[in-house]
Amino acid sequence: MILLAVLFLCFISSYSASVKGHTTGLSLNNDRLYKLTYSTEVFLDRGKGKQQDSVGYRISSNVDVILLWRNPDGDDDQVIQITMKDVNVENVNEQRGEKSIFKGKNPPKIIRKENLEALQRPVLLHLVHGKVKEFYSYPNEPVAIENLKRGLASLFQMQLSSGTTNEVDISGDCKVTYQAHQDKVTKIKALDSCKIERSGFTTSNQVLGVTSKATSVTTYKIEDSFVIAVFAEETHAFRMNSLQTIAGNIVSKQKLELKTTEAGPRLIPGKQVAAIIKAVDSEYRALPIVGQDFQSECKGCPSLSEHWQSTRKHLQPDQLSKAKAVRSFLAFIQHLRTAKREEILQILKAENKEVLPQLVDAVTSAQTSDSLDAILDFLDFKSDSSITLQERFLYACGFASHPDEELLRALISKFKGSFGSNDIRETVMIITGALVRKLCQNEGCKLKAVVEAKKLILGGLERAEKKEDTMMYLLALKNALLPEGIPLLLKYAEAGEGPVSHLATTTLQRYDVRFITDEVKKTLNRIYHQNRKVHEKTVRTTAATIILNNNPSYMEVKNILLSIGDLPKEMNKYMLAVVQDILRFEMPASKMVRRVLKEMVAHNYDRFSKSGSSSAYTGYIERAPHSASTYSLDILYSGSGILRRSNLNIFQYIGKAHLHSSQVVIEAQGLEALIAATPDEGEENLDSYAGMSAILFDVQLRPVTFFNGYSDLMSKMLSASGDPVSVVKGLILLIDHSQELQLQSGLKANMDVQGGLAIDISGAMEFSLWYRESKTRVKNRVALAIIGSITVDSSFVKAGLEISTETEAGLEFISTVQFSQYPFLVCMQMDKDGVPFRQFETKYERLSTGRGYISRRRKESLIAGSEFPLHQENSDMCKVVFAPEPESSSGGWF
């Protein structure tokens, strides 16, 4: 639109102002009527630049411009009148033919009579030194129509000399650069600098984020020192960082040409602008030139309750493994974002217990004040009868794409109240930590609620008297990752007992490399080498991993390598596997490790031939030029062959950004009594315990306990069904990007990308004393849908493009150990199911009267499943058939 505005200005000046003229901006001649033709067109595509594949429309008209008043004390102070006439609307895609939504429709029927009358009423513009001082129009006109006239009026704002300045027009307060040449003037507007009130939000993590780019260039063609034509183009493009098939492009072109001039009305005499405006028409009012927001009226649209009735059948528990469930979840969130508290509360109270958890996921993910008020009114944290719903609410808060201070304040308030379940109390604090981190990432660290939450976490950790409270605050800090919490973490890591020490070190492991200073590594070295006290293997190996992953010095690497051979048997093997994994995968520490290995004292057969079954392995799930997905699995056993810890991680990388997609850790201790084995050093007095902890999309969840204590262990073994225990299950709004754009032409555009998934992560641990065998199983099931859309709306016609992708996938890790002999036999493998991959494209044009055009295309492919052998000590026990390279069968249009 701004481009068109510039076009108008140039044309108006073409017979009255030279690039080297006497005014600082363009000027009109007295007593002349300027007749121009104007057109603005907009089209949407996937960035391929083929107009025949696009959707959009063109608005064209004749324009009359006259000079009403010029300040007798200075030529650069003037009032002009702009009038649109003979308005027409047509397809931008000329191949539409009989399918054109405009065929057989005249402008009054397309635009509507009252809108057309408003569009053709003149506006007045007060220009001082070429800049818009005031914009005058009639009050109570439709906002969308007024915006079209604002865009036209903005064209008259221009300067004839080179330079950079700030201008206020329909796009807002923007930085613009003029470049004057002999035969043209170019105006470049930095659209990303424009200050304008528009709604929008995005996901802070770049891996899940969207990259958008906008440009605006207007060229004024000059002949014999006069502007004779103006061509302008504005583009807005987006693409999803991790899936670049989700992309779209908005192109808005403007063209303004002077056709002729003829005799016009004489100037209105006077010195005061207010008197001049009143003399023209006393109904005129000064209005902002900046574009105003509007919402298209939705006639006969279903209510929220009606939307829910059509959605709920897809959110039944047995449907959650399908991508259709995720699509329905995403669509319903959009309806919830425009709903009122009372409407939302009504459907919450009316729903049954099977579908209610999914409804809670959607209401919480809407992230509006009304949805938050409704869900807080519905849930009773003092009761233990709705623990599942409370947990689903809290995890949805943790995964929130753009949380605000209001949400954090609500959780702090709940934490200070009473609870029917201590597990929920712990989860509230853990998720509070996740919200603190997200708000700090969005420059919200100084918000009052964030400051209060920080004090709550750090103060609680410092004053905690119960082990359970210490663990809770450590888990909250593991999410918040507060730099000021590092001294406390070091204290608990070095001086804490068993699980507390281990949790403190794993929390340190999540901090960025810039926080792992030499002082931090001194403490970690003392832990690993047990300079002050004996530590469990899990604590020592975590400390060593942190050192090796954070710019280790030559002596740090050397001392770790020299320790191999003097460690407990399985720890020897584990540390050797970690070093070999660093070398094989070319991790940052690999150069330093190779330097140290040049010394024979560190690199010899005795040290590198240690036997055992513990392992560490990192590999690629997918690798592309702009992105990568990796998995890593490390398993540590006790000397008796019983699992001590298994740790499965999946990371996503886009450039320098990364996302910890998932981590599933299964831990066990104190189980040696089951097979009459001797515990390792430092682990003689550990209680029998097994449990599972998970990180999902950078959010630490509350750990799950399989059993705690010998009596609990025996009862679970005797009654065990082998069924997995769920760690997290639900619907997650994973990607959430929304931009509302004010185009220079006055049209309103929206760019949205939403991605969600239905997820079920479960784990199981089985023992057989008879067969002296243990098995751990971690299963991930997900259904994913991502939808990207762009729309351009004039209130009377709307065009849109939607690109979407969906899939269902599964990933399973199985570890089997036979400990009837030493070295015991181990088989580990990771299986990936076959993955169906579906892509859709929908294009449409629709009149407000209901007539429309729609085009749909689809492509399907199948990526074959595969198995990843991770560790194999005995080929007879673990026979793995290597799957072929993934194949796909596809056809269609992508």
N, C-alpha and C positions, 0 to 999 in steps of 0.2 A: 504494500500500500504506500509506504513511504516513497517507493520508487515512482509510483504514479504521481504522487504529490510533486515530486521533483519534476516529473515530466510536464505537468501543468505549468509549473512556474516558468520553465524554460520557454514553453510555447508562448505564454503570455508576453514574455519579454522579447520574443523574436523580432518584433518590428519596433521595439522601443528601447531596448537596452543592448549595448554592446558588451562583450567580455571586458572591454577596456572602458566601459561607460562611466558616467559621472556618479552613479549610485553604488552603494556597497552591495546591494542585492538587485534582483530583477525589478523592473518598473514598467508600468503601463502608460501609454500615451493618453492624454486628455481627450474626451469626447469621441472615443472609439469603442465599438463593440467587436470583441474578439470571438470568432467562431472556431471551435476546435472539435476534433473527434477523439474519443477516449475509449480505451478497452482495457479491461483487466481479466486475466485468465489464470486459473489455478488448476494444476493437475497433480495427481498422486500416483506414484509408482514405487517399485522396489529398488530404485536407484540405477536402473538399466538404461534410462534415457530414451526409451521407445514410447513415443506419444500414443501409438496405436494400442499399446498395452495398458494405458493409463485410464483413470477416471477423473472427472472434474467438470468444470463449466466455465463459461465466459460471460461477463457482464459488459455491455457496450452502451455507449450513449453519445449524443452530441452535448457540447458544453458551451454556454455563453458566459463570457467574463467581461465585466466593465469596471472602470475606475469611478467610484462614487465621490471620493474626497481626497484631496491632497493638502497637507499642512502648508499654508502659505509661507511659513517660516523655514521650511525644509522639504526637499523632494523625497527624502527617505522615510517620511511619515505619511502613510496612505491607508485608505479603506477601500476594499474591492468587494464586488459581489460575484458569486459563482453559482450558476444554475445548471443542473443536469436536465436534459430533455431527450425524448425519444429513446427511453431506456429499453434494452432488449436483453434476454438471457438465452443462451444456446449451449450446445455441447462443445467441449473442447476437442473431443474425439470425433472427427468427421465421419469415421467409419461406422458410427452407431446406426445410422440410417433409420429404418422403420422402428428400431428399438429405442429411439431417442425418447426420453421422458418429456421433452419439450414439444414433440411433434403435435401439431394441432392445437397448441396452447398459446394464447396471446399474453403479453406482459401482465395485464391486470389479473389474469387467472393464475399466472405463475407467482407473481410477487404479492398479489392481493391488492385490491383497489386502494384501500387506506394506506398501505405501505408505499405504493407507487406514488400516491399524492404527496406523502411526506418526503420521499426521496427526491422529488422534483421541485420541492420548495427551496428557494435560494438560501444560501448561507453568506454571512459577511465575515470578512477577515481584516483585522487591523495589523498592518505590517510596519515595523520600525527597523530601519537599517537592514531590511531583508528578512527579519526574524518575526515570527508570529507573536504578537503581544496579547491579542484576544481573539477568540473564536465565538461568533454569535450565531445562534440558531433558535428555533422555536422550542419552547418547553414541552415536555410530555410526549415527545415523539418516540417511537420504538427505538431502543438503544442500538439494535443491530443496524437499523437504517441510518441512524445518526452517525454510527461508526463509518459507514461507507462514505458519508459526506466529510467526516473528519479526515479520512485518508486522502480525499481529493484536495481538501484545503491545505493539508500538510505539504503538498507539492509546491506551494508558493513560497516556501521557506528555502532560501538559497543564497549563496554568496558567489561572487564572480572571481575571487582571488584564491590562490592556493593557501592552505593552512588547515590546522586541526582545531576544533572547537567543540562545545557541547550545544546541542539543540534539543528543544522539547517539541515533540510532534506526537502523532498517534501512537508511535512505538514506545513513548515515554521520554525520559531524559537520557539522551544517547550521545556517545562520542562519535563525531563524524570528521572525515578527512576529505578536503577538496583538493583536486589536482587540475590546475588550469593549463590548457595547451592552446595552440593557435587555432585548431579546428574543432576542439571539444573541451568540455569540462566534465570531470568524473567525480562523483560523490560516493564515498565508501562509508557505510555506516557499520560500526562495531555493534552488532545486535546483542552480543553477550554483555555489553556494558549498559544496556538500557535498563533504567530503573522504572518499573511499572508494577502495580499490584496485580499479581496473578497467582492462582493456586498452583501447587505442584510439590512434588517430593521425589526422592529417589533412594535407592539402597546404598548405604555408605561403602560397602565392600565392592571394589571394582570387579572382582571375579563374577559377582552376581549383578553388576551394574550395567548401565547403558551409556554409550558414548553418543553425544549429539553435536552437531556442527551447524552453524547458521552463517549465511553470507548475504550481503545486500550491496549491490553495485548499480548506480545510475549513471548513464552516459548521455550528455547533452551534445547533440550534433550542431556545429556552428558553421555558417556560410556567410561570407562577407560581413563578419563580425556580429552576426545575429544568430540566435538559437532557432533552428528550424524543426528539430525533432528531438524527442527524448525516448530512450529505451532503458528499461529498468528490469532487473531480475533479482528476486529474493529466493533463497533456498534454505530449507531446513531438512537435515538428514539425521537419521538415527540408526544405530545397530547395537545389538546385544553383544557384549564383549565375549562371552563364552560360547555363543552360538550365532555365527554371523549370517545365517540364513534368515534370522529374525531381523529384518531391516526394512526401512521405508524412507521415502523421499517426498517432500512437498516443494513444488516449484510454482512460484507466483510471478507472472510476467506482466509488465505494464507498458502501454504504448500510448503516446499523446502526440498529436500532430496538429499544427495550425493549418487551417484550410483557407480562411479569408478574414479580412477585417472590413467593417463598414461603419458608417456614421452611427454614433451612439449618443446617449443622453449627456447633458452638460453636467459639470461638477456641481455638487451641493456646496454652497458657500458656508463658511463658519470656521471657528478655531477649536471648538470642543468636540471631541469624538462622541461623547455621550449624547450631545444634541443631534449630531449627524445620525446616529443609530436610531434615535427616537423619531427623527423626521422620516426615515425610511419606513419603519413600522415599530410602534411602541411595544409590540408583543415580543420582540427579540430579547434574548437573555444571553449574558456572557456565560459560556460553558467551558469546561476543560477541553483542550485540544487532544489530550491523551485519551486513547481508546478506553471505553468502559466495558466492564464484563456483563455478560447476559447469559441466560439459560433458555434454550428453546423450549417452548411450551409442549408438554406431552399430553395430548388429548386421548382419553380412553385407555390410558396405561394401567396395567394391573397394579393392585395394591401390594404391599410387602407380603401380606399373608397369602395372596394368590401366587406371587412369585415362589414363596416357600413351598406351597403345595405341589408345584410342578418340579421343584428341585429335590425335595426330600426323598423321593423314590430312588434317586441316584446316590444317596448318601447312607443307604442301609449298610450295616456292617459287612454283609456278604458282597457288596458292590465296590468296596474301597480299594480293591486291587486293580480296578479298571480306570483308564485315563478319563472316562466320561465322568467319574466321580469328581476328579480334580477340576475339570471344566465347569461342572455345575457349582462347585465350591467357589471358584474364581468369579463366576457370573453373579452369584448371590452376594458376594462381598460388595460388588459395585452397587447393588440395590440397597444394601445395608448402609452404605456411606451417605445416602440421601434420606434415610429413614429417621424418624423421631424416636425418642426413648420409649414412649408408651407403646408404639407399634412393635418394637423389638421385644420389650418385656412381655407383651401379649403372646407372641409365638413361643418364647422360651417357656412360659408357664403352661402352654397347651401341649407341648411335645412329649412323646413317650421316651422311656429310658434307653431304647436301642439307638435312636437317632440323635438324642440330646447331646452326647459328646461331640458329634460332628457340628451341630449347630453352635455349640459353645466355641469351637475352633473358629468358625466363620465370624461370629459376633465379635470375638476378641481381635481377630485379624483386620476387621474393618477400621479400627484405630481412629474412631471419632469420639467426641465428647458424649454424644447420645448413646453410642454402643457401649462405652465404658460405664456410664451411669447405669445402663440397663443390666449389664452382667454383674456389676457389684451389688445391685439391689436384689438380683436373683440368687446369687450364691450366699450361703451361710457358712462362714469359716468356723463358727463355733460348733458346728455339727459334724459328726463323723459319718453321716449317712450319704454324703455326696462327695467323697474323697476323689473319685475318678474325675468328676466335673471340675473340681477345684484344681486338680493337677493339670488337666487339659487347658484350663484358663491360664495358669501360671506359665506353662511351657509356650503357649501361644504368645504370651507377653515377652518371653525371652527371645523368641524368634521375630519379634516385631521389626518391620522393615524401617520404620521411621518413628520410633517412640518419642513421646514428649514428656515434659516435666510433670504434667498432670498424672500420667500413668505411674511414674516413679513415686510421686507423692502418695498415690493411692496404696501402693505396695508397702511403703514405709508406715503408713497409718495402720494397715492390716497387721503388720509385724508387731506393732506395739499393743495390739489387742490380744484376745484369747483365741485359742484354737481347739477344735475337737480332735485333731490329729497332730502329733509332733512331727510326722513326716511332712505335712503341709507347711508347718512353721519353718522347717529347714528349707523347703523348696522356695518359699517366699524370699528368704534371705539369699539363697543361691541365685535366683532370678534377678533380685535387686542388683547384685553384682554385674550381671549381664547388661542391665539397662544403664548402669553407670558407665560402663565401657562404651556403649553405643552413643550415649549422649556426649561423652568426652570426644569421641571421634568426629562428632558434628559440632565441635567447638562449644559444647555446653557444660564444660567442666566447672564453670563458675556459677551455674544456676544454684539457687538456694537448696533445692531438693537434692541435687547432686552432692553439694558440700555436706549436707546432713547425712546422706547415705554413706559417704566416705567415712565420716566420723563414726557412724554406726558399725561399719565393718571393721575398721582398724581398732576402734575402742573396744568393741566386743571381743576381738581376737586377743588383745592385750590383757583384758580382764577375765577371760574365760576360765572357769574353775572346773567345769565338767569336760571330759574328753569329747562328748557328743557336740557340745557347743564349740569347742576348738575346731573340730572337723567341719562343722557347718560354716564358720567364718572363713576357714581356709578355702572351702569350696567357693564361697562368695568372692574371695580375693582371686581365686583361679579364673573367675569370669571377669572381674573388674580390672585385673592386671595393673593395679595402682603402683607407680614407681615408689611412692612413699611407704609401701608395704614390704619392700624387699628386706630391710633390716629385721622385721618380725619373722619373715620367712626363713632367713638364715638362722635365726635363733631356734626356731622349731625344727628346722632340718638337722641341725647339729646336736641339739640337746633333747629333742623330743623322743618319745618312745614309739617304736614300731610303726603302726599305721599313720600316726601324726607326722613323724619324720618323713615317711614316704610321700604323704600328700603334700607336704611343704616343698619337697624337692621336685615333684611333678608339676607343682604350681610355678616354680622358678623356670622349669623347662619351657613354659609357654611364653615367657617374656622375650621381647625383641633383643637382638644381639647387642644393641647399644646400652642395654641395662645390665648386661652380664659383664661387669667391670672386673678389674684385677682383684679388687677386694672380695667380690662375690666368688671369684674362682679360687681364692685362697681358702675360703671356707669349704668349698666343694672338694678341693684337693684333700683337706684334712678329713673330710667324711670318707672319701674313697679310700684313702690310705690308712684310715682308722688311727689317726695321730692322737686323738683324745679319748675315744671310746669305741667299742665294738658296735658295728651297725649291721643291719640285715642286708642280704644280697640285693634286694630290690632297691634299697636306698643307695647303696654304693654304686650299682650299675647305672642308676639314673644320674647320679652326680658325675660319673665319668662321661656319660653321653652328653650332658650339658657342656662340659669342658671341651669335648671334641667338636661340638657343633658351633662353638662361639670363639673363633679365632684363637685356637690354642697356641701356646708358645712352644718352642723347641723342647724345653725341659719338661713341660707338662706332658707332651706326647711321649717323650722318652721314659718318664717315670711310670706312665700307664703301661707302656709296652714291657718295661722291665718287671712290672708286677705280675704279668702273665706267667704262670708256672708256680707261683706261690699262693695262688688263690684257691678257694674250695673248688673241687673238681669241675662241677658244672659251670661255675662262674668263670673258670679258666676258658672253657670252650665258648661261653657266651661273649666274653670280651674279645677273644680271637675273631669270632664271627663279626662283631661290630667293626673291628679294624679292617677286616677283609671286605666288608660291605662298603665302607668309606672309599676304599681303593677301587673296587669294581664299579661303583656308581659314580665315581669322580665327584665326590662331595667336596665342598670348599676346603676341608681339612686334609684332603688327599695329598696335596703338595708337601705339606709339613710332615705328614706321616712317611712319605717316600724319602724325605731328607733324613729322618731319624733311622729309617730302615737300612740306610747305607752303612750304619755301624753294625758290626758283627755281633756285638754284645746284645743288641736289641733284635737282630734278625738272624735267628739260627734255627736249626731243625728241632732242637729240644723244645723251644718255645712255641713253634708253629705246628707241632705235631700232637698237641694235646687232644685227647679223645673226649667224647661226650655227645650229648644230644641237643643241648641248647643251641639256638641259632638266631641270626638276624639277617634279614633280606629286604632289599628295596628294589622295586621294578616299576616299569611304566604300564599303566592300563591303556593310555592313549597318548600319542605324541604328535603335535602339529607345529608348523612354523611359529604360530602366534600363541600357542597354549600347550599345556601338558597336564596329564592326570597321573599321579603316582600312588602306589600302595607300598606299605612297609609292614612287615610282620617280624616281631622278635618274640622269642619264647625262652623263658628261663625255667629250668627244672631244679628241684632240690637234688641232693646227692643220692637220694633213694629212688629217684625216678618219678616223683609226683610233681605235677605242674605247680610251679610257684607263681608264674605270671605269663600271660600271653597278651600281646599288645598289637592290635591291627589298626593301622592308620591309612586314611585316604586323603590326599591333598590335591587341590586344583590350583593351577598357576596360569595367570594371564600377564605376560610381561613380568614386571617386578612385583605385582600384587599376588597374593596367595590366599587361599581359603582352606581351613582345616575342615573338610567336609564331614569326616566322621572319625571317631576313635572308639573302639570297643576293647576294654581291658577286662580280662578275667583273672582274678587273683585267688590264690588258695594258700593256706598256711596251717601248720600244726596237724598235718594228716599222717605223719610218720607212724603214729601209734597203730594205725590200721593195718600196717604190714610189718610191724615190729622192727622198724628201721630206726637208725640213729639220726637225729636232727643235725643240721649243719651248725657251725660255730655262730653264736649270737642268736640262734633261733630255738634254743632248748625249751624255753618257757612260753612259747606262743600258743594261744588258744586256737582250737580248731575253727577254721573260718573259710568260707568261699563266697565270693560276690562278684558283681560286674559293675563297671563304671563306663559311662559313655560321654563323648563330646559329639555334638551334632551341629554342624554349621557354625562352628566357633563358640558354641554355648555348652558349658559343662552342665550335665544333668545330675539329678540326685542319684547316687549309687544305689544299686539293688543288691540285697543280701540273699544268697542261696541258703546258707545256714550259718549259725553263729554259736559255737560251743559244741562239745562232744555229744551231749544228749540230743541236741537239735539235729546234729549230723546223723546220728543213728536212726532217729525217727524219720528223717527225710529219706535215708537210704532204704529203709524198710517199706516206706509207703510211696517211693518214687515211681512216677508213671513215665518218666522220660520226656514229658512235655516241656517245651522251652518256656523260660520266664521272659515276659515282655519288659524291655527297658524303656522303650518309647513307642507310642502308637498314636497316629492322628493325622490331621491334615495341616499342612504348613504353607503359609504364604511366603514363598522363598524370594521371589523377585517382584519388586513393586516400584515402578517408575511412572510418573505422570507429569506431563508438561502441558500447560495451557498457553497458547501462543497468540499474540496479537499481530496479525499480518499487516503489512503496510497498506494493503488495499482496503482495510477495514474489516476483512473477514476474520472469523475466529477459527483457530486450528487447535487440535489436541493430538498429542503423541503419548501413547500409553503402552507399557509392557508389564504384563503380570505373569508370574510363573508360580505354580504351586505343585505340591506333591503329597501323595498319601504314602505314609511310611510306617513300617513295622520292623523294628529291630528287636530281636529276641536272642536269648542265649541259654545254653544248658550245659551242665557238667554231670557226667555219669561215671560211677565207679563199679567195678566188678571185682570183689575180693576173690571169688572163685577162679576167674580167669586172670587175675592180677593185671587188670587193664583199666585205663581211664580214657575218657573221651570228652572233648569239649567241642561245642558247636555254636557258631555265631551265624545268624541268618539275617540278611537285609532284604526286604521286599519293598519296592517303590513303584508307584505310578506317577508319571510326570506329565504336566502340560504347561506349555509356554505360549502366550498369546500376545502378539504385538499389533497395534492398530494405530492408524492415523485418520483423522477426519477433518474436513473443512466445512464450516457451517455459516450460512448467510441469514439464517432464520426461515427463509422461504425455500431453499434448496440445500441439500447436504450430500457430500460425497465422502466415501470412506474406503479404506483398504485394510484388510486384516490378514495377517500371516501367523500361522500357528504350527506348533509341533507337539506331538505326544508320543509317549512310549510307556511300556511296562517292563521292569527289569528285576532281576534277583541276583544276589551275590551271597555265597555261602562259604564259610571257612570251617574246616573240620580238622581237628588234631586228635590223633589216636596214639596212645603210649602203652606198650607192654613192658611191665617192670618186673617180670619174673626172673630176669638175669641182667647182668651189667657187662658191657654197656647195653642199656635197654633199647628196645626197638621203637622208633618214632616214625609216624607218617603224618605229614601236614599237606594240605592242598586247599586251594581256593577255586571254587567253581562259579562261573558266570553263565547264567541261563541265556538262551537265545533271546534277542531283543527285537521286537517289532518296532519299526520307526515310521511314523506317519506324519506327513506334512500337508497343510491345507492353505489355500489362498482364496479369499472372498473379496470381491470388489462390488461396490454398489453406488448408485446415485438415486436420490429419493427427494421428491417434492413434499412440502409440508401438507399438501392436499392428499397425500397418500400414494400417488403414482410413483413407481420405481423401476429401476433396472438392477439386476444382480447377476453376477457371474461367479461360479465356483469351480475350483480345480483341486486335484488331490494327487498325492504320490505316496506309495507305500514301499518299504523295503524291509528286509529281515537280515539282521546281523547275527551270524551263527554264534552259539555259545562256545565257551572255551574253558579249559582247566589250567590252573597255574600250580604246578608242583613247587612247593616251597622248601621241602626238606625231606630227605629220603635216606634212611639208614639201612633199610632192608628191602630189596626189590621184591621178595616174595610177599612181604607184608603189605606193601604199598605199591600196587601195580597201577601206574597212571598211563593212560593212553593220551598222548599229546594230541590235542585238537588241531585241526588245520587252521590256517590263517582265516580270520573272519571273512565271510563272503556275504554279499548282499545281492538280492534280486530286486530290481526296480524297473520302473517304467514311468512315462508321463512327462511332465513339463519342467521339472526343476533342472 
